[in-house]
């Protein structure tokens, strides 16, 4: 008896918040597969019920990906077709879907994708910052030492930088970014596609101030930051060619307090406030 051909793994993008943000092809695929693997089956069930889709569900998430992944590969190898979905957006982006794709490829199983919502791209386009070249960094490390190490590595990155940010300790994270990358132009996008969608644009320091005034900060966020302009002259032509000390003197003469003057100098020059501070200490300011 001929052995059945392996099935297909479908990566199906689902809505980030608005249930109408799903393609006809995605709905059709979810209706036709043998099994749906979901990050949170309870969450996905709401989407399936909304579109009257009745299919078996199984969980596949970070803490069970090894055991569950092996079971899914066995099902696929036996000829079953499986749809992989995440709670919101495109599976495989900053989630364990990436591991299942690799596992399927290693086992000669066909992998295809039903495209749709991706928070990082939506945030990038809405930011108003350059979109032609960008660096997507996913979630920053929770541990501060590791987070600052990564930010140090990105200090001279000239492309627009995209992070996913959790609402927990978001202000502390933003302050770390300002300390190392400087008070750059940025956009913080939250509750994308939902009723309370918000895009806060400006410099990072201004975004921190806006968030500090909120009673509660909700929702996963996309943070988009302009790339480094280190090595380029300041945008203001009358400041071009100034040393850091002279640059500081300019803003101090305009009535800026030293702390705010340091932020302005760091922003103009595309360096961190710490670099400005180190220069001033060396020159005994």
Backbone as numpy.savetxt, mean C-alpha at the origin, in Angstrom:
# Nx Ny Nz CAx CAy CAz Cx Cy Cz
-7.60 -46.20 -17.44 -8.45 -45.00 -17.44 -7.57 -43.75 -17.44
-7.87 -42.80 -18.35 -7.06 -41.60 -18.47 -7.23 -40.71 -17.24
-6.07 -40.24 -16.74 -6.08 -39.35 -15.58 -6.63 -37.98 -15.99
-7.43 -37.38 -15.10 -8.02 -36.07 -15.40 -6.95 -35.00 -15.48
-7.14 -34.05 -16.39 -6.23 -32.91 -16.48 -6.41 -32.03 -15.25
-5.34 -31.36 -14.83 -5.47 -30.45 -13.67 -6.47 -29.34 -13.94
-7.05 -28.83 -12.88 -7.98 -27.72 -13.02 -7.23 -26.41 -13.14
-7.95 -25.32 -13.00 -7.36 -23.98 -13.13 -7.55 -23.19 -11.85
-6.52 -22.45 -11.46 -6.62 -21.54 -10.33 -6.94 -20.15 -10.88
-8.08 -19.62 -10.47 -8.51 -18.29 -10.91 -8.28 -17.28 -9.77
-7.51 -16.25 -10.04 -7.35 -15.17 -9.06 -8.40 -14.11 -9.37
-9.37 -13.98 -8.50 -10.52 -13.13 -8.78 -10.50 -11.88 -7.89
-10.37 -10.72 -8.53 -10.42 -9.45 -7.79 -11.85 -9.16 -7.36
-12.02 -8.76 -6.13 -13.35 -8.46 -5.58 -13.41 -7.01 -5.10
-14.62 -6.49 -4.83 -14.76 -5.09 -4.42 -13.99 -4.76 -3.14
-13.53 -3.52 -3.05 -12.85 -3.05 -1.84 -13.84 -2.54 -0.80
-15.04 -2.21 -1.23 -16.03 -1.69 -0.31 -17.40 -1.60 -0.96
-17.42 -1.07 -2.17 -18.67 -0.95 -2.91 -18.92 -2.24 -3.68
-19.98 -2.95 -3.33 -20.25 -4.26 -3.94 -20.51 -4.20 -5.44
-20.75 -3.00 -5.97 -20.98 -2.88 -7.41 -19.68 -2.88 -8.21
-18.55 -2.78 -7.49 -17.24 -2.75 -8.17 -16.74 -4.17 -8.44
-17.52 -4.93 -9.18 -17.13 -6.28 -9.55 -17.50 -6.49 -11.01
-16.67 -7.19 -11.73 -16.94 -7.36 -13.16 -17.91 -8.51 -13.41
-18.54 -8.46 -14.58 -19.44 -9.55 -15.00 -18.66 -10.85 -15.09
-17.43 -10.76 -15.57 -16.60 -11.95 -15.71 -16.26 -12.55 -14.34
-16.03 -11.68 -13.35 -15.73 -12.17 -12.00 -16.93 -12.92 -11.43
-18.12 -12.36 -11.60 -19.34 -13.02 -11.11 -19.51 -14.37 -11.80
-19.32 -14.39 -13.11 -19.48 -15.63 -13.87 -18.47 -16.69 -13.42
-17.25 -16.27 -13.17 -16.21 -17.21 -12.73 -16.56 -17.80 -11.37
-17.00 -16.95 -10.44 -17.38 -17.43 -9.10 -18.57 -18.39 -9.17
-19.42 -18.19 -10.15 -20.58 -19.08 -10.33 -20.17 -20.45 -10.88
-19.07 -20.48 -11.65 -18.73 -21.69 -12.39 -17.65 -22.56 -11.76
-16.83 -22.00 -10.86 -15.75 -22.81 -10.27 -16.33 -23.86 -9.32
-15.50 -24.86 -8.99 -15.93 -25.91 -8.06 -15.80 -25.49 -6.61
-14.85 -24.58 -6.34 -14.57 -24.21 -4.96 -14.02 -22.78 -4.92
-14.36 -22.05 -3.84 -13.84 -20.70 -3.65 -12.99 -20.68 -2.38
-11.74 -20.29 -2.52 -10.83 -20.15 -1.37 -10.78 -18.68 -0.99
-11.09 -18.39 0.27 -11.24 -16.99 0.71 -10.40 -16.70 1.93
-9.96 -15.45 2.01 -9.19 -15.00 3.18 -10.06 -15.10 4.44
-11.30 -14.64 4.35 -12.26 -14.73 5.45 -13.58 -15.19 4.84
-13.96 -16.43 5.10 -15.16 -16.99 4.46 -16.42 -16.22 4.84
-16.48 -15.69 6.07 -17.67 -14.94 6.49 -17.80 -13.66 5.67
-16.69 -13.01 5.43 -16.70 -11.77 4.64 -17.10 -12.07 3.19
-16.51 -13.10 2.62 -16.79 -13.44 1.22 -18.23 -13.91 1.04
-18.78 -14.57 2.07 -20.16 -15.05 1.98 -21.14 -13.90 1.76
-20.85 -12.73 2.33 -21.73 -11.57 2.12 -21.76 -11.18 0.64
-20.59 -11.22 0.00 -20.51 -10.90 -1.43 -21.26 -11.96 -2.26
-21.04 -13.22 -1.92 -21.70 -14.30 -2.67 -23.22 -14.23 -2.51
-23.67 -13.96 -1.30 -25.12 -13.86 -1.07 -25.72 -12.69 -1.85
-24.96 -11.59 -1.94 -25.44 -10.41 -2.66 -25.71 -10.74 -4.13
-24.88 -11.62 -4.70 -25.05 -11.99 -6.11 -25.65 -13.39 -6.28
-26.22 -13.91 -5.17 -26.91 -15.20 -5.20 -26.02 -16.32 -5.79
-24.77 -16.35 -5.33 -23.82 -17.38 -5.76 -23.72 -18.44 -4.67
-24.00 -19.68 -5.02 -23.96 -20.79 -4.06 -22.82 -21.73 -4.42
-21.72 -21.58 -3.71 -20.55 -22.43 -3.97 -19.86 -22.78 -2.65
-19.21 -23.95 -2.61 -18.47 -24.31 -1.39 -17.35 -23.31 -1.13
-17.14 -23.01 0.15 -16.10 -22.05 0.56 -15.08 -22.75 1.45
-13.83 -22.39 1.31 -12.79 -22.86 2.22 -11.88 -21.69 2.55
-11.25 -21.73 3.72 -10.39 -20.60 4.12 -8.95 -20.80 3.65
-8.36 -19.70 3.24 -6.94 -19.67 2.88 -6.42 -18.31 3.30
-5.60 -18.29 4.36 -5.09 -17.01 4.86 -3.68 -17.23 5.42
-3.09 -16.17 5.90 -1.67 -16.18 6.27 -1.30 -17.31 7.23
-2.15 -17.58 8.23 -1.77 -18.53 9.28 -2.12 -19.98 8.96
-2.80 -20.23 7.83 -3.05 -21.63 7.46 -2.61 -21.92 6.03
-1.82 -20.99 5.45 -1.51 -21.07 4.03 -0.74 -22.34 3.64
0.09 -22.85 4.53 0.86 -24.04 4.16 -0.05 -25.27 4.07
-0.80 -25.52 5.15 -1.68 -26.69 5.17 -2.81 -26.55 4.15
-3.45 -25.39 4.12 -4.56 -25.17 3.20 -4.07 -25.17 1.75
-2.88 -24.59 1.52 -2.33 -24.55 0.17 -2.11 -25.93 -0.41
-1.60 -26.83 0.41 -1.37 -28.21 -0.05 -2.69 -28.90 -0.42
-3.73 -28.65 0.38 -5.05 -29.23 0.09 -5.62 -28.68 -1.22
-5.45 -27.38 -1.42 -5.96 -26.75 -2.65 -5.24 -27.29 -3.88
-3.93 -27.51 -3.77 -3.17 -28.06 -4.89 -3.66 -29.47 -5.23
-3.98 -30.26 -4.21 -4.52 -31.62 -4.45 -5.85 -31.54 -5.19
-6.69 -30.60 -4.78 -7.99 -30.42 -5.45 -7.79 -30.00 -6.90
-6.88 -29.07 -7.12 -6.60 -28.60 -8.48 -6.01 -29.72 -9.34
-5.13 -30.51 -8.74 -4.50 -31.61 -9.47 -5.50 -32.68 -9.87
-6.57 -32.78 -9.08 -7.61 -33.79 -9.39 -8.58 -33.31 -10.46
-8.39 -32.05 -10.93 -9.23 -31.55 -12.01 -10.22 -30.48 -11.61
-10.28 -30.14 -10.33 -11.23 -29.12 -9.88 -10.71 -27.71 -10.20
-11.63 -26.81 -10.44 -11.28 -25.40 -10.66 -11.55 -24.63 -9.36
-10.64 -23.73 -9.01 -10.74 -23.00 -7.75 -10.56 -21.51 -7.99
-11.40 -20.70 -7.35 -11.25 -19.24 -7.37 -10.65 -18.80 -6.05
-9.61 -18.02 -6.12 -8.99 -17.45 -4.92 -9.40 -15.99 -4.80
-9.94 -15.61 -3.65 -10.34 -14.22 -3.42 -9.76 -13.74 -2.10
-9.55 -12.45 -2.00 -9.13 -11.83 -0.75 -10.32 -11.04 -0.21
-10.17 -10.47 0.99 -11.29 -9.71 1.56 -11.65 -8.50 0.72
-10.65 -7.90 0.10 -10.90 -6.69 -0.69 -9.79 -6.52 -1.72
-10.20 -6.32 -2.97 -9.21 -6.05 -4.01 -8.65 -7.29 -4.67
-7.39 -7.21 -5.06 -6.75 -8.24 -5.87 -5.94 -9.21 -5.02
-6.22 -10.51 -5.08 -5.42 -11.48 -4.32 -3.99 -11.55 -4.85
-3.05 -11.80 -3.94 -1.65 -11.89 -4.34 -0.86 -10.63 -4.07
-1.55 -9.52 -3.78 -0.88 -8.26 -3.46 -0.85 -8.09 -1.95
0.34 -8.24 -1.37 0.51 -8.14 0.09 -0.40 -9.11 0.84
-0.58 -10.31 0.28 -1.32 -11.35 0.99 -0.79 -12.72 0.55
-1.17 -13.80 1.24 -0.60 -15.12 0.95 -0.99 -15.71 -0.40
-1.84 -15.04 -1.16 -2.17 -15.52 -2.50 -0.92 -15.70 -3.35
0.08 -14.88 -3.08 1.35 -14.97 -3.80 1.96 -16.37 -3.65
1.87 -16.93 -2.44 2.44 -18.26 -2.19 1.67 -19.35 -2.93
0.35 -19.21 -2.99 -0.45 -20.22 -3.69 -0.18 -20.19 -5.19
0.03 -19.02 -5.74 0.36 -18.90 -7.17 1.66 -19.64 -7.46
2.68 -19.42 -6.62 3.97 -20.09 -6.82 3.81 -21.60 -6.72
3.02 -22.04 -5.74 2.79 -23.47 -5.53 2.09 -24.09 -6.73
1.11 -23.39 -7.27 0.38 -23.89 -8.44 1.30 -23.99 -9.65
2.12 -22.97 -9.86 3.05 -22.97 -11.00 4.04 -24.12 -10.87
4.54 -24.35 -9.65 5.49 -25.44 -9.41 4.87 -26.80 -9.69
3.54 -26.89 -9.59 2.85 -28.15 -9.83 2.19 -28.21 -11.21
2.64 -27.31 -12.10 2.15 -27.30 -13.49 0.64 -27.12 -13.60
0.10 -26.30 -12.71 -1.33 -26.01 -12.72 -1.54 -24.64 -13.35
-2.50 -24.54 -14.22 -2.77 -23.28 -14.92 -3.28 -22.23 -13.94
-2.71 -21.03 -14.04 -3.14 -19.90 -13.21 -3.56 -18.77 -14.13
-4.73 -18.21 -13.90 -5.18 -17.06 -14.66 -5.83 -16.07 -13.71
-6.18 -14.91 -14.23 -6.64 -13.83 -13.35 -7.85 -13.11 -13.92
-8.77 -12.78 -13.04 -9.91 -11.94 -13.39 -9.65 -10.58 -12.75
-9.18 -9.61 -13.53 -8.70 -8.34 -12.95 -9.83 -7.48 -12.39
-9.43 -6.56 -11.53 -10.41 -5.65 -10.92 -9.74 -4.68 -9.97
-10.39 -4.41 -8.85 -9.92 -3.39 -7.90 -8.54 -3.69 -7.34
-7.71 -2.64 -7.26 -6.42 -2.71 -6.59 -6.21 -1.38 -5.87
-6.17 -1.42 -4.55 -6.11 -0.19 -3.75 -4.87 0.64 -4.05
-3.73 -0.03 -4.24 -2.49 0.72 -4.46 -2.55 1.58 -5.72
-3.10 1.04 -6.80 -3.19 1.79 -8.06 -4.22 2.91 -7.95
-5.33 2.62 -7.28 -6.35 3.65 -7.10 -5.79 4.82 -6.29
-5.06 4.51 -5.22 -4.45 5.55 -4.40 -3.43 6.36 -5.17
-2.62 5.67 -5.98 -1.60 6.35 -6.79 -2.24 7.35 -7.73
-3.27 6.93 -8.44 -3.91 7.80 -9.43 -4.60 8.99 -8.76
-5.21 8.75 -7.60 -5.91 9.82 -6.89 -4.96 10.80 -6.20
-3.71 10.39 -5.99 -2.78 11.21 -5.21 -2.42 12.53 -5.88
-2.40 12.54 -7.21 -1.94 13.73 -7.92 -0.43 13.77 -8.06
0.26 12.75 -7.59 1.71 12.66 -7.71 2.07 11.89 -8.99
3.32 11.97 -9.44 3.71 11.29 -10.68 3.38 9.80 -10.66
2.75 9.32 -11.71 2.30 7.92 -11.79 3.12 7.05 -12.74
3.97 7.68 -13.57 4.67 6.91 -14.61 5.59 5.85 -14.03
6.26 6.19 -12.94 7.16 5.25 -12.27 6.87 5.27 -10.78
6.76 4.08 -10.20 6.47 4.04 -8.77 7.04 2.78 -8.14
7.20 2.83 -6.82 7.70 1.69 -6.05 6.63 1.32 -5.03
6.08 0.10 -5.15 5.07 -0.36 -4.21 5.76 -1.17 -3.12
5.60 -0.74 -1.87 6.31 -1.36 -0.75 5.41 -2.14 0.19
4.11 -2.17 -0.07 3.20 -2.93 0.79 3.13 -2.34 2.20
2.91 -3.22 3.19 2.82 -2.77 4.58 4.21 -2.57 5.17
4.38 -1.48 5.90 5.63 -1.25 6.62 5.73 -2.21 7.81
6.93 -2.61 8.21 7.08 -3.50 9.36 6.47 -2.90 10.63
5.89 -3.76 11.48 5.30 -3.28 12.73 6.39 -2.82 13.71
7.50 -3.55 13.74 8.58 -3.24 14.67 9.31 -1.99 14.20
9.45 -1.01 15.09 9.94 0.30 14.68 11.36 0.26 14.11
12.22 -0.56 14.71 13.60 -0.64 14.23 13.65 -1.12 12.78
12.88 -2.15 12.47 12.83 -2.68 11.11 12.20 -1.67 10.15
11.17 -0.98 10.65 10.48 0.02 9.83 11.44 1.15 9.43
12.20 1.62 10.39 13.12 2.71 10.12 14.26 2.26 9.20
14.66 1.01 9.33 15.70 0.48 8.45 15.22 0.47 7.00
13.97 0.03 6.79 13.41 0.02 5.44 13.31 1.44 4.88
12.86 2.37 5.72 12.73 3.76 5.27 14.09 4.35 4.90
15.12 3.98 5.65 16.47 4.45 5.32 16.86 3.96 3.91
16.49 2.73 3.58 16.81 2.17 2.27 16.08 2.90 1.15
14.94 3.51 1.50 14.12 4.20 0.49 14.41 5.70 0.42
15.34 6.17 1.22 15.60 7.61 1.31 15.86 8.25 -0.05
16.63 7.57 -0.91 17.01 8.16 -2.19 16.17 7.64 -3.36
15.09 6.90 -3.06 14.21 6.40 -4.12 13.53 7.57 -4.83
13.77 7.68 -6.13 13.24 8.82 -6.88 11.82 8.60 -7.40
11.40 7.34 -7.46 10.04 7.06 -7.92 9.03 7.36 -6.81
7.80 7.59 -7.20 6.72 7.74 -6.22 6.63 6.45 -5.41
6.45 6.57 -4.10 6.44 5.41 -3.20 5.03 5.17 -2.67
4.60 3.91 -2.68 3.26 3.55 -2.19 3.39 2.57 -1.02
2.70 2.89 0.08 2.63 2.00 1.23 1.17 1.68 1.54
0.94 0.52 2.14 -0.33 0.24 2.80 -0.12 0.56 4.28
-1.08 1.27 4.87 -0.95 1.70 6.27 -2.17 1.23 7.06
-1.91 0.61 8.21 -2.98 0.22 9.11 -3.37 1.43 9.96
-4.65 1.54 10.38 -5.05 2.69 11.20 -4.40 2.70 12.58
-3.89 1.55 13.02 -3.26 1.46 14.33 -1.88 2.13 14.29
-1.64 3.07 15.17 -0.37 3.78 15.28 0.01 4.52 14.00
-0.98 4.92 13.20 -0.69 5.56 11.91 0.10 6.86 12.09
-0.20 7.63 13.13 0.50 8.90 13.34 1.96 8.65 13.70
2.23 7.64 14.52 3.62 7.30 14.86 4.38 6.88 13.61
3.72 6.11 12.74 4.35 5.65 11.50 4.66 6.84 10.59
3.72 7.75 10.46 3.93 8.92 9.62 5.06 9.80 10.16
5.15 9.92 11.47 6.24 10.71 12.06 7.60 10.06 11.79
7.64 8.73 11.80 8.88 8.03 11.45 9.27 8.32 10.00
8.27 8.34 9.13 8.53 8.62 7.71 9.06 10.04 7.53
8.45 10.99 8.24 8.90 12.38 8.15 10.34 12.50 8.65
10.64 11.82 9.75 11.98 11.89 10.34 13.05 11.41 9.35
12.75 10.38 8.60 13.77 9.77 7.73 13.69 10.27 6.29
12.49 10.41 5.74 12.36 10.84 4.35 12.18 12.34 4.19
11.82 13.02 5.28 11.55 14.45 5.19 10.06 14.71 5.00
9.67 15.95 5.14 8.26 16.32 5.06 7.85 16.50 3.59
7.73 15.41 2.90 7.46 15.43 1.45 5.97 15.59 1.14
5.70 15.89 -0.11 4.31 15.88 -0.59 3.80 14.45 -0.56
2.53 14.30 -0.23 1.97 12.96 -0.10 0.46 13.00 -0.20
-0.14 11.83 -0.25 -1.60 11.69 -0.20 -1.92 10.45 0.61
-2.82 10.60 1.55 -3.29 9.47 2.35 -4.72 9.17 1.93
-4.95 7.98 1.41 -6.26 7.60 0.90 -6.87 6.55 1.82
-8.07 6.82 2.30 -8.72 5.87 3.21 -10.16 5.64 2.81
-10.68 4.47 3.21 -12.07 4.09 2.92 -12.37 4.18 1.42
-11.41 3.77 0.59 -11.58 3.88 -0.86 -12.79 3.10 -1.35
-13.56 3.72 -2.21 -14.80 3.22 -2.85 -15.98 3.18 -1.88
-15.75 3.54 -0.61 -16.84 3.50 0.37 -17.49 4.89 0.51
-18.55 4.94 1.30 -19.31 6.19 1.47 -18.42 7.31 2.00
-17.56 6.97 2.95 -16.72 7.98 3.59 -15.32 8.03 2.98
-15.21 7.75 1.70 -13.91 7.83 1.02 -13.28 9.20 1.25
-11.98 9.20 1.54 -11.28 10.45 1.83 -9.86 10.39 1.29
-9.44 11.46 0.64 -8.06 11.59 0.19 -7.49 12.87 0.80
-6.50 12.72 1.67 -5.88 13.88 2.32 -4.57 14.15 1.59
-4.50 15.29 0.89 -3.31 15.64 0.11 -2.57 16.79 0.79
-1.27 16.85 0.56 -0.46 17.93 1.12 0.90 17.39 1.49
1.54 18.02 2.46 2.80 17.49 2.96 2.51 16.54 4.13
3.43 15.64 4.40 3.21 14.63 5.44 2.87 15.26 6.79
3.55 16.37 7.11 3.27 17.05 8.38 1.83 17.53 8.47
1.31 18.03 7.36 -0.09 18.48 7.32 -1.05 17.32 7.45
-0.70 16.18 6.88 -1.55 14.98 7.00 -1.60 14.52 8.45
-0.45 14.55 9.13 -0.42 14.19 10.55 -1.33 15.11 11.35
-1.28 16.40 11.05 -2.12 17.38 11.77 -3.60 17.09 11.53
-3.97 16.77 10.29 -5.37 16.47 9.97 -5.83 15.22 10.72
-4.99 14.19 10.74 -5.37 12.95 11.44 -5.46 13.17 12.94
-4.59 14.02 13.48 -4.58 14.29 14.93 -5.87 14.94 15.39
-6.55 15.60 14.48 -7.80 16.28 14.83 -9.02 15.37 14.76
-8.82 14.13 14.28 -9.94 13.19 14.19 -10.10 12.44 15.49
-11.36 12.18 15.88 -11.62 11.44 17.10 -11.17 9.99 16.97
-11.44 9.40 15.80 -11.07 8.01 15.57 -10.66 7.84 14.12
-9.60 7.09 13.89 -9.12 6.85 12.53 -9.47 5.42 12.15
-10.26 5.28 11.09 -10.73 3.95 10.69 -10.24 3.59 9.29
-10.22 2.31 9.03 -10.01 1.82 7.66 -8.55 1.68 7.25
-8.28 0.63 6.46 -6.95 0.47 5.88 -6.70 1.64 4.92
-5.45 2.06 4.82 -5.13 3.24 4.04 -4.02 2.97 3.04
-4.02 3.80 2.00 -2.93 3.80 1.02 -2.21 5.13 1.17
-0.92 5.06 1.42 -0.11 6.27 1.55 0.79 6.37 0.32
0.68 7.50 -0.39 1.48 7.73 -1.59 2.39 8.93 -1.32
3.70 8.74 -1.52 4.68 9.77 -1.18 5.54 10.09 -2.40
5.81 11.36 -2.61 6.67 11.74 -3.74 8.07 11.18 -3.54
8.72 10.88 -4.66 10.08 10.35 -4.60 11.08 11.42 -4.19
12.28 10.98 -3.91 13.34 11.89 -3.49 13.76 12.82 -4.63
14.02 14.07 -4.28 14.58 14.99 -5.27 16.01 15.34 -4.90
16.65 14.46 -4.12 18.03 14.69 -3.71 18.92 14.80 -4.94
19.77 15.80 -4.90 20.66 16.00 -6.04 20.16 17.07 -6.98
18.89 17.48 -6.80 18.34 18.55 -7.64 18.35 19.85 -6.85
18.35 20.93 -7.56 18.32 22.24 -6.89 16.93 22.45 -6.28
16.85 23.24 -5.22 15.54 23.56 -4.65 14.63 24.18 -5.70
13.32 23.96 -5.55 12.36 24.47 -6.53 12.39 26.00 -6.59
12.57 26.63 -5.44 12.60 28.10 -5.42 13.97 28.57 -5.90
14.00 29.24 -7.02 15.27 29.62 -7.65 16.13 30.50 -6.74
15.51 31.33 -5.91 16.30 32.22 -5.06 16.99 31.46 -3.93
16.64 30.17 -3.75 17.29 29.37 -2.73 18.36 28.46 -3.31
18.43 28.40 -4.64 19.40 27.52 -5.29 20.82 27.93 -4.92
21.64 26.94 -4.62 23.05 27.20 -4.33 23.34 27.53 -2.89
22.30 27.70 -2.05 22.53 28.01 -0.64 23.04 26.78 0.10
23.90 26.99 1.07 24.29 25.90 1.97 23.11 25.64 2.90
23.17 24.54 3.65 22.08 24.25 4.59 21.97 25.35 5.64
23.09 25.85 6.10 23.07 26.92 7.11 22.43 28.19 6.55
22.80 28.55 5.31 22.22 29.73 4.67 20.73 29.54 4.40
20.39 28.31 4.04 18.98 27.96 3.80 18.18 28.16 5.09
18.76 27.71 6.22 18.12 27.89 7.52 17.95 29.37 7.85
19.01 30.13 7.60 18.98 31.57 7.90 17.84 32.26 7.14
17.61 31.81 5.90 16.55 32.41 5.08 15.21 32.25 5.77
14.88 31.03 6.20 13.57 30.80 6.82 13.47 31.42 8.21
14.59 31.42 8.95 14.57 32.06 10.27 14.32 33.56 10.14
14.85 34.16 9.07 14.64 35.59 8.84 13.19 35.89 8.47
12.47 34.85 8.00 11.06 35.02 7.64 10.14 34.79 8.84
10.74 34.53 10.00 9.95 34.38 11.22 9.63 32.95 11.59
10.19 31.97 10.87 9.96 30.56 11.21 10.71 30.21 12.49
10.07 29.40 13.35 10.78 28.85 14.48 11.79 27.83 13.96
12.83 27.54 14.73 13.90 26.67 14.24 13.38 25.31 13.79
12.47 24.73 14.55 11.95 23.39 14.22 11.24 23.42 12.87
10.41 24.44 12.65 9.68 24.54 11.39 10.60 24.92 10.24
11.61 25.73 10.53 12.59 26.09 9.50 13.35 24.85 9.03
13.67 23.96 9.97 14.37 22.72 9.63 13.49 21.84 8.73
12.21 21.80 9.03 11.28 21.03 8.20 11.24 21.58 6.77
11.19 22.92 6.66 11.12 23.54 5.35 12.40 23.27 4.55
13.54 23.39 5.21 14.82 23.15 4.53 14.90 21.70 4.07
14.50 20.77 4.94 14.52 19.35 4.58 13.62 19.08 3.38
12.43 19.68 3.39 11.47 19.50 2.29 12.01 20.07 0.99
12.57 21.29 1.05 13.12 21.93 -0.15 14.23 21.11 -0.79
15.06 20.52 0.08 16.25 19.85 -0.42 16.06 18.35 -0.65
14.87 17.83 -0.24 14.61 16.41 -0.41 15.46 15.54 0.50
15.76 16.05 1.70 16.53 15.28 2.68 15.71 15.20 3.97
16.20 14.43 4.92 15.47 14.31 6.18 15.83 15.46 7.13
14.93 15.69 8.07 15.17 16.72 9.08 16.41 16.38 9.91
16.65 15.06 10.06 17.81 14.63 10.82 19.12 15.06 10.16
19.14 15.01 8.82 20.34 15.45 8.10 20.58 16.95 8.30
19.50 17.73 8.30 19.62 19.17 8.54 20.17 19.40 9.94
19.60 18.67 10.91 20.01 18.82 12.30 21.49 18.46 12.47
21.92 17.35 11.85 23.32 16.90 11.96 24.26 17.97 11.40
23.86 18.57 10.27 24.69 19.62 9.66 24.82 20.81 10.61
23.70 21.20 11.23 23.72 22.37 12.11 24.58 22.10 13.35
24.52 20.85 13.86 25.33 20.51 15.03 26.81 20.57 14.68
27.16 20.01 13.52 28.56 20.02 13.09 29.09 21.45 12.92
28.18 22.32 12.49 28.58 23.72 12.27 28.23 24.61 13.46
27.91 23.95 14.59 27.66 24.65 15.87 26.63 25.74 15.77
25.46 25.36 15.22 24.36 26.31 15.12 23.59 26.32 16.43
